């Protein structure tokens, strides 16, 4: 686990080079590349895809704040939240269903 403050757009380019936006659109067992979460809270983003857009990075994934849903979120938006966000990067992507189950157990 590391602080989101350690991420930058060059690292994100490397992480998502094989997983740009819409790359997993028709895949049944989607893979999580980046897990972003607020420690000791049940708030998280399971990021599946991402692209750099100007001075930001746009992610698509599954998130849980008060409800769970798929959607888009920007890196700058996450970076500027008033929470201490942490992340796990998966060099070997992990199944979305497997990671969701981990959170449902907690």
Secondary structure as a PSIPRED ss2 file (coil, helix, strand):
# PSIPRED VFORMAT (PSIPRED V4.0)

   1 X C   1.000  0.000  0.000
   2 X E   0.000  0.000  1.000
   3 X E   0.000  0.000  1.000
   4 X H   0.000  1.000  0.000
   5 X H   0.000  1.000  0.000
   6 X H   0.000  1.000  0.000
   7 X C   1.000  0.000  0.000
   8 X C   1.000  0.000  0.000
   9 X H   0.000  1.000  0.000
  10 X H   0.000  1.000  0.000
  11 X H   0.000  1.000  0.000
  12 X H   0.000  1.000  0.000
  13 X H   0.000  1.000  0.000
  14 X H   0.000  1.000  0.000
  15 X H   0.000  1.000  0.000
  16 X C   1.000  0.000  0.000
  17 X C   1.000  0.000  0.000
  18 X C   1.000  0.000  0.000
  19 X C   1.000  0.000  0.000
  20 X C   1.000  0.000  0.000
  21 X C   1.000  0.000  0.000
  22 X C   1.000  0.000  0.000
  23 X C   1.000  0.000  0.000
  24 X C   1.000  0.000  0.000
  25 X C   1.000  0.000  0.000
  26 X C   1.000  0.000  0.000
  27 X C   1.000  0.000  0.000
  28 X C   1.000  0.000  0.000
  29 X C   1.000  0.000  0.000
  30 X C   1.000  0.000  0.000
  31 X E   0.000  0.000  1.000
  32 X E   0.000  0.000  1.000
  33 X E   0.000  0.000  1.000
  34 X E   0.000  0.000  1.000
  35 X E   0.000  0.000  1.000
  36 X E   0.000  0.000  1.000
  37 X E   0.000  0.000  1.000
  38 X E   0.000  0.000  1.000
  39 X C   1.000  0.000  0.000
  40 X C   1.000  0.000  0.000
  41 X C   1.000  0.000  0.000
  42 X C   1.000  0.000  0.000
  43 X C   1.000  0.000  0.000
  44 X E   0.000  0.000  1.000
  45 X E   0.000  0.000  1.000
  46 X E   0.000  0.000  1.000
  47 X E   0.000  0.000  1.000
  48 X E   0.000  0.000  1.000
  49 X E   0.000  0.000  1.000
  50 X E   0.000  0.000  1.000
  51 X E   0.000  0.000  1.000
  52 X E   0.000  0.000  1.000
  53 X E   0.000  0.000  1.000
  54 X C   1.000  0.000  0.000
  55 X C   1.000  0.000  0.000
  56 X E   0.000  0.000  1.000
  57 X E   0.000  0.000  1.000
  58 X E   0.000  0.000  1.000
  59 X E   0.000  0.000  1.000
  60 X E   0.000  0.000  1.000
  61 X E   0.000  0.000  1.000
  62 X E   0.000  0.000  1.000
  63 X E   0.000  0.000  1.000
  64 X E   0.000  0.000  1.000
  65 X C   1.000  0.000  0.000
  66 X C   1.000  0.000  0.000
  67 X C   1.000  0.000  0.000
  68 X E   0.000  0.000  1.000
  69 X E   0.000  0.000  1.000
  70 X E   0.000  0.000  1.000
  71 X E   0.000  0.000  1.000
  72 X E   0.000  0.000  1.000
  73 X E   0.000  0.000  1.000
  74 X E   0.000  0.000  1.000
  75 X H   0.000  1.000  0.000
  76 X H   0.000  1.000  0.000
  77 X H   0.000  1.000  0.000
  78 X H   0.000  1.000  0.000
  79 X H   0.000  1.000  0.000
  80 X C   1.000  0.000  0.000
  81 X C   1.000  0.000  0.000
  82 X C   1.000  0.000  0.000
  83 X C   1.000  0.000  0.000
  84 X C   1.000  0.000  0.000
  85 X E   0.000  0.000  1.000
  86 X E   0.000  0.000  1.000
  87 X E   0.000  0.000  1.000
  88 X E   0.000  0.000  1.000
  89 X E   0.000  0.000  1.000
  90 X E   0.000  0.000  1.000
  91 X E   0.000  0.000  1.000
  92 X E   0.000  0.000  1.000
  93 X E   0.000  0.000  1.000
  94 X E   0.000  0.000  1.000
  95 X E   0.000  0.000  1.000
  96 X H   0.000  1.000  0.000
  97 X H   0.000  1.000  0.000
  98 X H   0.000  1.000  0.000
  99 X H   0.000  1.000  0.000
 100 X H   0.000  1.000  0.000
 101 X H   0.000  1.000  0.000
 102 X H   0.000  1.000  0.000
 103 X H   0.000  1.000  0.000
 104 X H   0.000  1.000  0.000
 105 X H   0.000  1.000  0.000
 106 X C   1.000  0.000  0.000
